[in-house]
Amino acid sequence: MCQSKPCGNDQDCYNTPYGYTCKCPPGQKFNGSSCIVTNPCLQWGTCSQACTLDDSVTKGYQCSCHAGYFLKSDDFTCKPLGE
């Protein structure tokens, strides 16, 4: 089924036993006809404080903390300095 390019030219298409599936780049999702940009930073719980879109990282975004806090090694949780 992927020979007819159902995912478009820029997306990866994979044949499955149930048809095909399309894989989009990080930060995008397939809406049935093409990949559309999504913003994970608009979803609650992506980061504990601040979120910035960043295509240079695999997940497509980067978490950061406000002044007086530091980002833990889980790249999600902000803790007060000195804790």
SEVO-815508 format. One record per atom (N, C-alpha, C, O, CB): atom name; residue in one letter; residue number from 0; x, y, z. Coordinates in steps of 0.001 Angstrom, whole numbers. Each point is the difference from the previous one (the first is absolute). Glycine has a CB too. Example, Ala and Ser with C-alpha at 12.3 -4.5 7.8 and 13.67 -1.06 7.14 Angstrom:
<rec site="N" code="A" pos="0" u="13190" v="-5690" w="7800"/>
<rec site="CA" code="A" pos="0" u="-890" v="1190" w="0"/>
<rec site="C" code="A" pos="0" u="900" v="1200" w="0"/>
<rec site="O" code="A" pos="0" u="1036" v="-19" w="665"/>
<rec site="CB" code="A" pos="0" u="-2928" v="-1154" w="581"/>
<rec site="N" code="S" pos="1" u="1542" v="2223" w="-1966"/>
<rec site="CA" code="S" pos="1" u="820" v="1190" w="60"/>
<rec site="C" code="S" pos="1" u="-770" v="1090" w="730"/>
<rec site="O" code="S" pos="1" u="509" v="1108" w="169"/>
<rec site="CB" code="S" pos="1" u="675" v="-1736" w="-2314"/>
END
This chain:
<rec site="N" code="M" pos="0" u="806" v="-1195" w="0"/>
<rec site="CA" code="M" pos="0" u="-806" v="1195" w="0"/>
<rec site="C" code="M" pos="0" u="853" v="1264" w="0"/>
<rec site="O" code="M" pos="0" u="-453" v="1050" w="-457"/>
<rec site="CB" code="M" pos="0" u="-1319" v="-2319" w="1645"/>
<rec site="N" code="C" pos="1" u="2992" v="1183" w="-685"/>
<rec site="CA" code="C" pos="1" u="844" v="1188" w="87"/>
<rec site="C" code="C" pos="1" u="491" v="483" w="-1368"/>
<rec site="O" code="C" pos="1" u="454" v="1137" w="-125"/>
<rec site="CB" code="C" pos="1" u="239" v="-1904" w="2384"/>
<rec site="N" code="Q" pos="2" u="-780" v="-88" w="-3283"/>
<rec site="CA" code="Q" pos="2" u="453" v="413" w="-1330"/>
<rec site="C" code="Q" pos="2" u="-806" v="1173" w="-540"/>
<rec site="O" code="Q" pos="2" u="508" v="758" w="-826"/>
<rec site="CB" code="Q" pos="2" u="212" v="-3096" w="400"/>
<rec site="N" code="S" pos="3" u="-1952" v="2505" w="867"/>
<rec site="CA" code="S" pos="3" u="-828" v="1116" w="-476"/>
<rec site="C" code="S" pos="3" u="249" v="1278" w="795"/>
<rec site="O" code="S" pos="3" u="-685" v="1001" w="-207"/>
<rec site="CB" code="S" pos="3" u="-1041" v="-2650" w="-511"/>
<rec site="N" code="K" pos="4" u="2701" v="1623" w="1628"/>
<rec site="CA" code="K" pos="4" u="392" v="1138" w="827"/>
<rec site="C" code="K" pos="4" u="-1169" v="610" w="772"/>
<rec site="O" code="K" pos="4" u="-254" v="1199" w="-123"/>
<rec site="CB" code="K" pos="4" u="2059" v="-753" w="-1512"/>
<rec site="N" code="P" pos="5" u="-2521" v="-1247" w="2428"/>
<rec site="CA" code="P" pos="5" u="-1132" v="531" w="754"/>
<rec site="C" code="P" pos="5" u="420" v="971" w="1100"/>
<rec site="O" code="P" pos="5" u="-825" v="756" w="512"/>
<rec site="CB" code="P" pos="5" u="-380" v="-2861" w="-1008"/>
<rec site="N" code="C" pos="6" u="2479" v="2085" w="856"/>
<rec site="CA" code="C" pos="6" u="487" v="879" w="1066"/>
<rec site="C" code="C" pos="6" u="604" v="1286" w="-559"/>
<rec site="O" code="C" pos="6" u="428" v="857" w="772"/>
<rec site="CB" code="C" pos="6" u="3" v="-2873" w="638"/>
<rec site="N" code="G" pos="7" u="-388" v="2167" w="-2713"/>
<rec site="CA" code="G" pos="7" u="664" v="1150" w="-600"/>
<rec site="C" code="G" pos="7" u="1453" v="-330" w="-276"/>
<rec site="O" code="G" pos="7" u="443" v="-1126" w="222"/>
<rec site="CB" code="G" pos="7" u="-2005" v="2689" w="963"/>
<rec site="N" code="N" pos="8" u="2296" v="-588" w="-1666"/>
<rec site="CA" code="N" pos="8" u="1394" v="-239" w="-381"/>
<rec site="C" code="N" pos="8" u="978" v="142" w="1155"/>
<rec site="O" code="N" pos="8" u="1085" v="-581" w="-43"/>
<rec site="CB" code="N" pos="8" u="-1671" v="1382" w="-2204"/>
<rec site="N" code="D" pos="9" u="227" v="-38" w="3286"/>
<rec site="CA" code="D" pos="9" u="949" v="290" w="1064"/>
<rec site="C" code="D" pos="9" u="-123" v="-914" w="1211"/>
<rec site="O" code="D" pos="9" u="830" v="76" w="906"/>
<rec site="CB" code="D" pos="9" u="-873" v="2243" w="-1684"/>
<rec site="N" code="Q" pos="10" u="-962" v="-3172" w="818"/>
<rec site="CA" code="Q" pos="10" u="-222" v="-864" w="1139"/>
<rec site="C" code="Q" pos="10" u="360" v="-1437" w="-336"/>
<rec site="O" code="Q" pos="10" u="-77" v="-421" w="-1154"/>
<rec site="CB" code="Q" pos="10" u="-1725" v="1949" w="1952"/>
<rec site="N" code="D" pos="11" u="2193" v="-2270" w="222"/>
<rec site="CA" code="D" pos="11" u="303" v="-1416" w="-171"/>
<rec site="C" code="D" pos="11" u="-1295" v="-802" w="50"/>
<rec site="O" code="D" pos="11" u="-868" v="255" w="834"/>
<rec site="CB" code="D" pos="11" u="3156" v="56" w="202"/>
<rec site="N" code="C" pos="12" u="-2407" v="-1272" w="-1927"/>
<rec site="CA" code="C" pos="12" u="-1171" v="-870" w="-62"/>
<rec site="C" code="C" pos="12" u="448" v="-1431" w="276"/>
<rec site="O" code="C" pos="12" u="1019" v="-458" w="-517"/>
<rec site="CB" code="C" pos="12" u="-2184" v="1997" w="-1146"/>
<rec site="N" code="Y" pos="13" u="386" v="-2232" w="2485"/>
<rec site="CA" code="Y" pos="13" u="302" v="-1388" w="327"/>
<rec site="C" code="Y" pos="13" u="-1241" v="-846" w="-231"/>
<rec site="O" code="Y" pos="13" u="-1083" v="314" w="495"/>
<rec site="CB" code="Y" pos="13" u="2818" v="398" w="1199"/>
<rec site="N" code="N" pos="14" u="-1563" v="-1800" w="-2459"/>
<rec site="CA" code="N" pos="14" u="-1093" v="-942" w="-209"/>
<rec site="C" code="N" pos="14" u="-196" v="-824" w="1266"/>
<rec site="O" code="N" pos="14" u="966" v="-406" w="646"/>
<rec site="CB" code="N" pos="14" u="-489" v="312" w="-3132"/>
<rec site="N" code="T" pos="15" u="-1723" v="-145" w="2828"/>
<rec site="CA" code="T" pos="15" u="-336" v="-821" w="1158"/>
<rec site="C" code="T" pos="15" u="-1023" v="-1038" w="-442"/>
<rec site="O" code="T" pos="15" u="-556" v="112" w="-1092"/>
<rec site="CB" code="T" pos="15" u="1031" v="1797" w="2717"/>
<rec site="N" code="P" pos="16" u="-730" v="-2905" w="-803"/>
<rec site="CA" code="P" pos="16" u="-1024" v="-999" w="-366"/>
<rec site="C" code="P" pos="16" u="-1390" v="626" w="-150"/>
<rec site="O" code="P" pos="16" u="-883" v="-595" w="-618"/>
<rec site="CB" code="P" pos="16" u="2222" v="-1143" w="1824"/>
<rec site="N" code="Y" pos="17" u="-1537" v="2936" w="-642"/>
<rec site="CA" code="Y" pos="17" u="-1317" v="638" w="-25"/>
<rec site="C" code="Y" pos="17" u="-78" v="1180" w="-961"/>
<rec site="O" code="Y" pos="17" u="-972" v="755" w="26"/>
<rec site="CB" code="Y" pos="17" u="684" v="-1475" w="2316"/>
<rec site="N" code="G" pos="18" u="1298" v="886" w="-3186"/>
<rec site="CA" code="G" pos="18" u="39" v="1126" w="-940"/>
<rec site="C" code="G" pos="18" u="1365" v="654" w="63"/>
<rec site="O" code="G" pos="18" u="1020" v="-667" w="-176"/>
<rec site="CB" code="G" pos="18" u="-3499" v="1048" w="426"/>
<rec site="N" code="Y" pos="19" u="2505" v="922" w="-1"/>
<rec site="CA" code="Y" pos="19" u="1272" v="709" w="98"/>
<rec site="C" code="Y" pos="19" u="-44" v="935" w="1202"/>
<rec site="O" code="Y" pos="19" u="-1064" v="311" w="535"/>
<rec site="CB" code="Y" pos="19" u="1410" v="-455" w="-3041"/>
<rec site="N" code="T" pos="20" u="841" v="581" w="2912"/>
<rec site="CA" code="T" pos="20" u="111" v="1004" w="1042"/>
<rec site="C" code="T" pos="20" u="1048" v="1019" w="-429"/>
<rec site="O" code="T" pos="20" u="978" v="-343" w="-663"/>
<rec site="CB" code="T" pos="20" u="-1659" v="-1321" w="2463"/>
<rec site="N" code="C" pos="21" u="471" v="2908" w="-1420"/>
<rec site="CA" code="C" pos="21" u="905" v="1078" w="-368"/>
<rec site="C" code="C" pos="21" u="764" v="476" w="1224"/>
<rec site="O" code="C" pos="21" u="-567" v="131" w="1085"/>
<rec site="CB" code="C" pos="21" u="-967" v="557" w="-2952"/>
<rec site="N" code="K" pos="22" u="2825" v="-428" w="1688"/>
<rec site="CA" code="K" pos="22" u="825" v="514" w="1087"/>
<rec site="C" code="K" pos="22" u="410" v="1421" w="-346"/>
<rec site="O" code="K" pos="22" u="538" v="261" w="-1077"/>
<rec site="CB" code="K" pos="22" u="302" v="-2584" w="1669"/>
<rec site="N" code="C" pos="23" u="-1098" v="3229" w="325"/>
<rec site="CA" code="C" pos="23" u="335" v="1410" w="-189"/>
<rec site="C" code="C" pos="23" u="1244" v="358" w="807"/>
<rec site="O" code="C" pos="23" u="357" v="-714" w="937"/>
<rec site="CB" code="C" pos="23" u="-2786" v="1258" w="-1336"/>
<rec site="N" code="P" pos="24" u="3091" v="557" w="44"/>
<rec site="CA" code="P" pos="24" u="1152" v="458" w="781"/>
<rec site="C" code="P" pos="24" u="-417" v="369" w="1425"/>
<rec site="O" code="P" pos="24" u="-1186" v="215" w="253"/>
<rec site="CB" code="P" pos="24" u="2271" v="622" w="-2364"/>
<rec site="N" code="P" pos="25" u="-130" v="-760" w="3047"/>
<rec site="CA" code="P" pos="25" u="-328" v="395" w="1368"/>
<rec site="C" code="P" pos="25" u="-727" v="1347" w="29"/>
<rec site="O" code="P" pos="25" u="344" v="916" w="-747"/>
<rec site="CB" code="P" pos="25" u="1657" v="-2192" w="1569"/>
<rec site="N" code="G" pos="26" u="-2999" v="1384" w="37"/>
<rec site="CA" code="G" pos="26" u="-760" v="1237" w="115"/>
<rec site="C" code="G" pos="26" u="-1131" v="125" w="-997"/>
<rec site="O" code="G" pos="26" u="-658" v="1038" w="-76"/>
<rec site="CB" code="G" pos="26" u="2696" v="-10" w="917"/>
<rec site="N" code="Q" pos="27" u="-2270" v="-2096" w="-1617"/>
<rec site="CA" code="Q" pos="27" u="-1080" v="4" w="-982"/>
<rec site="C" code="Q" pos="27" u="-826" v="-1272" w="155"/>
<rec site="O" code="Q" pos="27" u="464" v="-992" w="562"/>
<rec site="CB" code="Q" pos="27" u="924" v="2384" w="-2162"/>
<rec site="N" code="K" pos="28" u="-2628" v="-1349" w="1089"/>
<rec site="CA" code="K" pos="28" u="-822" v="-1203" w="-16"/>
<rec site="C" code="K" pos="28" u="-730" v="-82" w="-1330"/>
<rec site="O" code="K" pos="28" u="-223" v="1007" w="-672"/>
<rec site="CB" code="K" pos="28" u="-50" v="-933" w="3185"/>
<rec site="N" code="F" pos="29" u="-91" v="-1293" w="-2874"/>
<rec site="CA" code="F" pos="29" u="-693" v="-232" w="-1265"/>
<rec site="C" code="F" pos="29" u="-1489" v="193" w="222"/>
<rec site="O" code="F" pos="29" u="-580" v="-626" w="888"/>
<rec site="CB" code="F" pos="29" u="2369" v="-990" w="-1669"/>
<rec site="N" code="N" pos="30" u="-2423" v="2486" w="-24"/>
<rec site="CA" code="N" pos="30" u="-1425" v="301" w="180"/>
<rec site="C" code="N" pos="30" u="-889" v="-716" w="-1008"/>
<rec site="O" code="N" pos="30" u="-1175" v="342" w="-141"/>
<rec site="CB" code="N" pos="30" u="1836" v="1862" w="1047"/>
<rec site="N" code="G" pos="31" u="-119" v="-3183" w="-1602"/>
<rec site="CA" code="G" pos="31" u="-775" v="-753" w="-974"/>
<rec site="C" code="G" pos="31" u="400" v="302" w="-1430"/>
<rec site="O" code="G" pos="31" u="-235" v="-806" w="-900"/>
<rec site="CB" code="G" pos="31" u="-1620" v="785" w="2511"/>
<rec site="N" code="S" pos="32" u="2464" v="1190" w="-1824"/>
<rec site="CA" code="S" pos="32" u="443" v="341" w="-1355"/>
<rec site="C" code="S" pos="32" u="1408" v="577" w="-23"/>
<rec site="O" code="S" pos="32" u="662" v="-53" w="-1037"/>
<rec site="CB" code="S" pos="32" u="-3031" v="462" w="434"/>
<rec site="N" code="S" pos="33" u="2843" v="137" w="1708"/>
<rec site="CA" code="S" pos="33" u="1352" v="558" w="57"/>
<rec site="C" code="S" pos="33" u="435" v="152" w="1445"/>
<rec site="O" code="S" pos="33" u="-804" v="-138" w="921"/>
<rec site="CB" code="S" pos="33" u="436" v="1346" w="-3093"/>
<rec site="N" code="C" pos="34" u="1644" v="-925" w="2362"/>
<rec site="CA" code="C" pos="34" u="515" v="257" w="1335"/>
<rec site="C" code="C" pos="34" u="-270" v="1461" w="352"/>
<rec site="O" code="C" pos="34" u="252" v="902" w="-799"/>
<rec site="CB" code="C" pos="34" u="1540" v="-2693" w="537"/>
<rec site="N" code="I" pos="35" u="-2304" v="2005" w="1460"/>
<rec site="CA" code="I" pos="35" u="-240" v="1364" w="451"/>
<rec site="C" code="I" pos="35" u="830" v="248" w="1255"/>
<rec site="O" code="I" pos="35" u="236" v="-913" w="792"/>
<rec site="CB" code="I" pos="35" u="-2584" v="913" w="-1775"/>
<rec site="N" code="V" pos="36" u="2783" v="1234" w="1153"/>
<rec site="CA" code="V" pos="36" u="821" v="366" w="1144"/>
<rec site="C" code="V" pos="36" u="-879" v="46" w="1247"/>
<rec site="O" code="V" pos="36" u="-1077" v="597" w="-1"/>
<rec site="CB" code="V" pos="36" u="2663" v="723" w="-1479"/>
<rec site="N" code="T" pos="37" u="-1118" v="-1945" w="2512"/>
<rec site="CA" code="T" pos="37" u="-685" v="62" w="1284"/>
<rec site="C" code="T" pos="37" u="904" v="737" w="970"/>
<rec site="O" code="T" pos="37" u="1209" v="87" w="-220"/>
<rec site="CB" code="T" pos="37" u="-2474" v="-2250" w="-219"/>
<rec site="N" code="N" pos="38" u="710" v="2677" w="1477"/>
<rec site="CA" code="N" pos="38" u="783" v="703" w="995"/>
<rec site="C" code="N" pos="38" u="-154" v="-702" w="1341"/>
<rec site="O" code="N" pos="38" u="-973" v="241" w="714"/>
<rec site="CB" code="N" pos="38" u="699" v="1941" w="-1957"/>
<rec site="N" code="P" pos="39" u="1217" v="-3045" w="1596"/>
<rec site="CA" code="P" pos="39" u="-108" v="-715" w="1270"/>
<rec site="C" code="P" pos="39" u="16" v="952" w="1197"/>
<rec site="O" code="P" pos="39" u="-481" v="-354" w="1077"/>
<rec site="CB" code="P" pos="39" u="1599" v="-1606" w="-2147"/>
<rec site="N" code="C" pos="40" u="-575" v="3154" w="892"/>
<rec site="CA" code="C" pos="40" u="65" v="957" w="1099"/>
<rec site="C" code="C" pos="40" u="-1382" v="515" w="400"/>
<rec site="O" code="C" pos="40" u="-157" v="543" w="1093"/>
<rec site="CB" code="C" pos="40" u="2431" v="107" w="-1874"/>
<rec site="N" code="L" pos="41" u="-3275" v="-809" w="-84"/>
<rec site="CA" code="L" pos="41" u="-1344" v="438" w="333"/>
<rec site="C" code="L" pos="41" u="-771" v="-1043" w="796"/>
<rec site="O" code="L" pos="41" u="-1084" v="278" w="514"/>
<rec site="CB" code="L" pos="41" u="1102" v="1102" w="-2566"/>
<rec site="N" code="Q" pos="42" u="541" v="-2580" w="2153"/>
<rec site="CA" code="Q" pos="42" u="-658" v="-1072" w="742"/>
<rec site="C" code="Q" pos="42" u="428" v="60" w="1464"/>
<rec site="O" code="Q" pos="42" u="1185" v="141" w="303"/>
<rec site="CB" code="Q" pos="42" u="-1277" v="-1589" w="-2381"/>
<rec site="N" code="W" pos="43" u="-877" v="1341" w="2977"/>
<rec site="CA" code="W" pos="43" u="294" v="33" w="1417"/>
<rec site="C" code="W" pos="43" u="879" v="-1183" w="376"/>
<rec site="O" code="W" pos="43" u="-231" v="-1125" w="-443"/>
<rec site="CB" code="W" pos="43" u="-1939" v="2306" w="888"/>
<rec site="N" code="G" pos="44" u="3185" v="-914" w="384"/>
<rec site="CA" code="G" pos="44" u="850" v="-1066" w="509"/>
<rec site="C" code="G" pos="44" u="1198" v="-334" w="-857"/>
<rec site="O" code="G" pos="44" u="703" v="-968" w="292"/>
<rec site="CB" code="G" pos="44" u="-2698" v="99" w="738"/>
<rec site="N" code="T" pos="45" u="2255" v="1635" w="-2080"/>
<rec site="CA" code="T" pos="45" u="1179" v="-271" w="-819"/>
<rec site="C" code="T" pos="45" u="1271" v="306" w="781"/>
<rec site="O" code="T" pos="45" u="956" v="-775" w="-30"/>
<rec site="CB" code="T" pos="45" u="-2267" v="1292" w="-2051"/>
<rec site="N" code="C" pos="46" u="1319" v="605" w="2775"/>
<rec site="CA" code="C" pos="46" u="1116" v="413" w="852"/>
<rec site="C" code="C" pos="46" u="-576" v="528" w="1307"/>
<rec site="O" code="C" pos="46" u="-1147" v="444" w="41"/>
<rec site="CB" code="C" pos="46" u="2616" v="115" w="-2052"/>
<rec site="N" code="S" pos="47" u="-683" v="-606" w="3071"/>
<rec site="CA" code="S" pos="47" u="-532" v="454" w="1282"/>
<rec site="C" code="S" pos="47" u="-101" v="1521" w="75"/>
<rec site="O" code="S" pos="47" u="-821" v="512" w="761"/>
<rec site="CB" code="S" pos="47" u="1790" v="-2545" w="297"/>
<rec site="N" code="Q" pos="48" u="-149" v="2784" w="-1835"/>
<rec site="CA" code="Q" pos="48" u="-104" v="1460" w="19"/>
<rec site="C" code="Q" pos="48" u="-63" v="586" w="-1405"/>
<rec site="O" code="Q" pos="48" u="-1074" v="405" w="-446"/>
<rec site="CB" code="Q" pos="48" u="2313" v="-393" w="2603"/>
<rec site="N" code="A" pos="49" u="-119" v="42" w="-2860"/>
<rec site="CA" code="A" pos="49" u="43" v="661" w="-1305"/>
<rec site="C" code="A" pos="49" u="355" v="-996" w="-1100"/>
<rec site="O" code="A" pos="49" u="744" v="-956" w="221"/>
<rec site="CB" code="A" pos="49" u="-85" v="3108" w="894"/>
<rec site="N" code="C" pos="50" u="-1208" v="-1906" w="-2307"/>
<rec site="CA" code="C" pos="50" u="213" v="-890" w="-1145"/>
<rec site="C" code="C" pos="50" u="301" v="836" w="-1233"/>
<rec site="O" code="C" pos="50" u="-648" v="1019" w="-242"/>
<rec site="CB" code="C" pos="50" u="-894" v="-2765" w="1231"/>
<rec site="N" code="T" pos="51" u="2525" v="1314" w="-1766"/>
<rec site="CA" code="T" pos="51" u="380" v="676" w="-1232"/>
<rec site="C" code="T" pos="51" u="106" v="-1037" w="-1114"/>
<rec site="O" code="T" pos="51" u="622" v="-1047" w="184"/>
<rec site="CB" code="T" pos="51" u="613" v="2858" w="1103"/>
<rec site="N" code="L" pos="52" u="-1833" v="-1528" w="-2430"/>
<rec site="CA" code="L" pos="52" u="161" v="-908" w="-1143"/>
<rec site="C" code="L" pos="52" u="1458" v="-7" w="-422"/>
<rec site="O" code="L" pos="52" u="636" v="1053" w="-56"/>
<rec site="CB" code="L" pos="52" u="-3009" v="-625" w="-714"/>
<rec site="N" code="D" pos="53" u="2908" v="-1602" w="472"/>
<rec site="CA" code="D" pos="53" u="1408" v="-142" w="-354"/>
<rec site="C" code="D" pos="53" u="161" v="-1201" w="-921"/>
<rec site="O" code="D" pos="53" u="-17" v="-1141" w="460"/>
<rec site="CB" code="D" pos="53" u="740" v="2187" w="1729"/>
<rec site="N" code="D" pos="54" u="-569" v="-800" w="-3478"/>
<rec site="CA" code="D" pos="54" u="136" v="-1082" w="-978"/>
<rec site="C" code="D" pos="54" u="1332" v="-726" w="90"/>
<rec site="O" code="D" pos="54" u="171" v="-1055" w="-611"/>
<rec site="CB" code="D" pos="54" u="-1675" v="2325" w="-867"/>
<rec site="N" code="S" pos="55" u="2461" v="-716" w="2239"/>
<rec site="CA" code="S" pos="55" u="1315" v="-637" w="79"/>
<rec site="C" code="S" pos="55" u="15" v="-1186" w="963"/>
<rec site="O" code="S" pos="55" u="970" v="-758" w="37"/>
<rec site="CB" code="S" pos="55" u="57" v="2962" w="-573"/>
<rec site="N" code="V" pos="56" u="-2091" v="-2367" w="1311"/>
<rec site="CA" code="V" pos="56" u="-81" v="-1147" w="902"/>
<rec site="C" code="V" pos="56" u="-1059" v="-970" w="-504"/>
<rec site="O" code="V" pos="56" u="-943" v="403" w="-682"/>
<rec site="CB" code="V" pos="56" u="1680" v="1022" w="2633"/>
<rec site="N" code="T" pos="57" u="-586" v="-2677" w="-1625"/>
<rec site="CA" code="T" pos="57" u="-861" v="-1056" w="-521"/>
<rec site="C" code="T" pos="57" u="-1474" v="232" w="303"/>
<rec site="O" code="T" pos="57" u="-847" v="-210" w="-869"/>
<rec site="CB" code="T" pos="57" u="2745" v="-1347" w="1129"/>
<rec site="N" code="K" pos="58" u="-2217" v="1982" w="949"/>
<rec site="CA" code="K" pos="58" u="-1401" v="146" w="378"/>
<rec site="C" code="K" pos="58" u="-649" v="1261" w="-557"/>
<rec site="O" code="K" pos="58" u="-1221" v="136" w="79"/>
<rec site="CB" code="K" pos="58" u="1750" v="-1398" w="1968"/>
<rec site="N" code="G" pos="59" u="253" v="2196" w="-2613"/>
<rec site="CA" code="G" pos="59" u="-561" v="1188" w="-651"/>
<rec site="C" code="G" pos="59" u="-224" v="1191" w="915"/>
<rec site="O" code="G" pos="59" u="-465" v="1043" w="-460"/>
<rec site="CB" code="G" pos="59" u="-593" v="-2587" w="-1085"/>
<rec site="N" code="Y" pos="60" u="1372" v="1421" w="2812"/>
<rec site="CA" code="Y" pos="60" u="-147" v="1097" w="948"/>
<rec site="C" code="Y" pos="60" u="1030" v="-144" w="1107"/>
<rec site="O" code="Y" pos="60" u="604" v="-1059" w="175"/>
<rec site="CB" code="Y" pos="60" u="-3061" v="1240" w="-696"/>
<rec site="N" code="Q" pos="61" u="2647" v="899" w="1264"/>
<rec site="CA" code="Q" pos="61" u="936" v="-24" w="1105"/>
<rec site="C" code="Q" pos="61" u="-629" v="697" w="1201"/>
<rec site="O" code="Q" pos="61" u="-609" v="1061" w="-140"/>
<rec site="CB" code="Q" pos="61" u="2576" v="-1088" w="-1454"/>
<rec site="N" code="C" pos="62" u="-1821" v="-562" w="2754"/>
<rec site="CA" code="C" pos="62" u="-522" v="584" w="1236"/>
<rec site="C" code="C" pos="62" u="1063" v="901" w="625"/>
<rec site="O" code="C" pos="62" u="1199" v="-231" w="-154"/>
<rec site="CB" code="C" pos="62" u="-2696" v="-1780" w="529"/>
<rec site="N" code="S" pos="63" u="1034" v="3039" w="332"/>
<rec site="CA" code="S" pos="63" u="898" v="885" w="743"/>
<rec site="C" code="S" pos="63" u="-726" v="467" w="1254"/>
<rec site="O" code="S" pos="63" u="-1188" v="-262" w="185"/>
<rec site="CB" code="S" pos="63" u="2373" v="1015" w="-2313"/>
<rec site="N" code="C" pos="64" u="-450" v="-62" w="2977"/>
<rec site="CA" code="C" pos="64" u="-548" v="421" w="1288"/>
<rec site="C" code="C" pos="64" u="112" v="1509" w="170"/>
<rec site="O" code="C" pos="64" u="825" v="659" w="-631"/>
<rec site="CB" code="C" pos="64" u="-218" v="-2882" w="1611"/>
<rec site="N" code="H" pos="65" u="-1459" v="2745" w="-113"/>
<rec site="CA" code="H" pos="65" u="21" v="1420" w="340"/>
<rec site="C" code="H" pos="65" u="1176" v="284" w="925"/>
<rec site="O" code="H" pos="65" u="617" v="-919" w="538"/>
<rec site="CB" code="H" pos="65" u="-3126" v="1066" w="-802"/>
<rec site="N" code="A" pos="66" u="2814" v="1147" w="445"/>
<rec site="CA" code="A" pos="66" u="1088" v="415" w="888"/>
<rec site="C" code="A" pos="66" u="-235" v="-576" w="1393"/>
<rec site="O" code="A" pos="66" u="-1120" v="6" w="511"/>
<rec site="CB" code="A" pos="66" u="1465" v="2123" w="-1844"/>
<rec site="N" code="G" pos="67" u="729" v="-2625" w="1933"/>
<rec site="CA" code="G" pos="67" u="-96" v="-579" w="1330"/>
<rec site="C" code="G" pos="67" u="-266" v="-1489" w="0"/>
<rec site="O" code="G" pos="67" u="-116" v="-608" w="1065"/>
<rec site="CB" code="G" pos="67" u="-683" v="2780" w="-303"/>
<rec site="N" code="Y" pos="68" u="702" v="-2765" w="-1926"/>
<rec site="CA" code="Y" pos="68" u="-249" v="-1438" w="-136"/>
<rec site="C" code="Y" pos="68" u="1032" v="-615" w="-933"/>
<rec site="O" code="Y" pos="68" u="614" v="696" w="-809"/>
<rec site="CB" code="Y" pos="68" u="-3077" v="-347" w="1215"/>
<rec site="N" code="F" pos="69" u="2646" v="-1654" w="-285"/>
<rec site="CA" code="F" pos="69" u="878" v="-720" w="-922"/>
<rec site="C" code="F" pos="69" u="-749" v="-1193" w="-574"/>
<rec site="O" code="F" pos="69" u="-927" v="-522" w="619"/>
<rec site="CB" code="F" pos="69" u="2978" v="1254" w="666"/>
<rec site="N" code="L" pos="70" u="-1638" v="-1157" w="-2476"/>
<rec site="CA" code="L" pos="70" u="-626" v="-1131" w="-684"/>
<rec site="C" code="L" pos="70" u="692" v="-1285" w="423"/>
<rec site="O" code="L" pos="70" u="1216" v="-132" w="-138"/>
<rec site="CB" code="L" pos="70" u="-1848" v="1592" w="-1828"/>
<rec site="N" code="K" pos="71" u="-141" v="-2400" w="2479"/>
<rec site="CA" code="K" pos="71" u="558" v="-1283" w="421"/>
<rec site="C" code="K" pos="71" u="405" v="-828" w="-1223"/>
<rec site="O" code="K" pos="71" u="-307" v="359" w="-1137"/>
<rec site="CB" code="K" pos="71" u="-1117" v="-309" w="3228"/>
<rec site="N" code="S" pos="72" u="2112" v="-1152" w="-1841"/>
<rec site="CA" code="S" pos="72" u="525" v="-846" w="-1076"/>
<rec site="C" code="S" pos="72" u="-1097" v="-677" w="-810"/>
<rec site="O" code="S" pos="72" u="283" v="-548" w="-1065"/>
<rec site="CB" code="S" pos="72" u="1730" v="176" w="2449"/>
<rec site="N" code="D" pos="73" u="-3266" v="394" w="-907"/>
<rec site="CA" code="D" pos="73" u="-1090" v="-590" w="-781"/>
<rec site="C" code="D" pos="73" u="-453" v="922" w="-1124"/>
<rec site="O" code="D" pos="73" u="-898" v="-348" w="-766"/>
<rec site="CB" code="D" pos="73" u="171" v="-899" w="2794"/>
<rec site="N" code="D" pos="74" u="1346" v="2424" w="-2131"/>
<rec site="CA" code="D" pos="74" u="-330" v="1005" w="-1041"/>
<rec site="C" code="D" pos="74" u="-1468" v="402" w="20"/>
<rec site="O" code="D" pos="74" u="-552" v="392" w="-1029"/>
<rec site="CB" code="D" pos="74" u="2371" v="-1335" w="-375"/>
<rec site="N" code="F" pos="75" u="-2455" v="849" w="2576"/>
<rec site="CA" code="F" pos="75" u="-1406" v="365" w="147"/>
<rec site="C" code="F" pos="75" u="-234" v="823" w="1269"/>
<rec site="O" code="F" pos="75" u="-676" v="1028" w="-35"/>
<rec site="CB" code="F" pos="75" u="38" v="-3108" w="-1212"/>
<rec site="N" code="T" pos="76" u="1192" v="1627" w="2347"/>
<rec site="CA" code="T" pos="76" u="-306" v="547" w="1316"/>
<rec site="C" code="T" pos="76" u="899" v="1165" w="375"/>
<rec site="O" code="T" pos="76" u="1222" v="-83" w="-120"/>
<rec site="CB" code="T" pos="76" u="-2006" v="-2157" w="784"/>
<rec site="N" code="C" pos="77" u="167" v="3334" w="-207"/>
<rec site="CA" code="C" pos="77" u="744" v="1148" w="523"/>
<rec site="C" code="C" pos="77" u="-58" v="-43" w="1523"/>
<rec site="O" code="C" pos="77" u="-1067" v="-169" w="590"/>
<rec site="CB" code="C" pos="77" u="548" v="1565" w="-2660"/>
<rec site="N" code="K" pos="78" u="1673" v="-1240" w="2690"/>
<rec site="CA" code="K" pos="78" u="96" v="18" w="1465"/>
<rec site="C" code="K" pos="78" u="645" v="1309" w="438"/>
<rec site="O" code="K" pos="78" u="824" v="560" w="-723"/>
<rec site="CB" code="K" pos="78" u="-650" v="-3094" w="814"/>
<rec site="N" code="P" pos="79" u="-546" v="3026" w="1092"/>
<rec site="CA" code="P" pos="79" u="622" v="1227" w="501"/>
<rec site="C" code="P" pos="79" u="1513" v="-198" w="189"/>
<rec site="O" code="P" pos="79" u="452" v="-1071" w="405"/>
<rec site="CB" code="P" pos="79" u="-2623" v="1700" w="741"/>
<rec site="N" code="L" pos="80" u="2936" v="419" w="-1446"/>
<rec site="CA" code="L" pos="80" u="1447" v="-55" w="236"/>
<rec site="C" code="L" pos="80" u="256" v="-268" w="1475"/>
<rec site="O" code="L" pos="80" u="-744" v="480" w="856"/>
<rec site="CB" code="L" pos="80" u="1182" v="1111" w="-2777"/>
<rec site="N" code="G" pos="81" u="579" v="-2334" w="2219"/>
<rec site="CA" code="G" pos="81" u="347" v="-310" w="1372"/>
<rec site="C" code="G" pos="81" u="-755" v="-1193" w="571"/>
<rec site="O" code="G" pos="81" u="160" v="-321" w="1177"/>
<rec site="CB" code="G" pos="81" u="349" v="2701" w="-899"/>
<rec site="N" code="E" pos="82" u="-1304" v="-3023" w="-1066"/>
<rec site="CA" code="E" pos="82" u="-750" v="-1168" w="473"/>
<rec site="C" code="E" pos="82" u="649" v="-1276" w="-454"/>
<rec site="O" code="E" pos="82" u="-494" v="-1086" w="305"/>
<rec site="CB" code="E" pos="82" u="-1592" v="2409" w="-336"/>
END
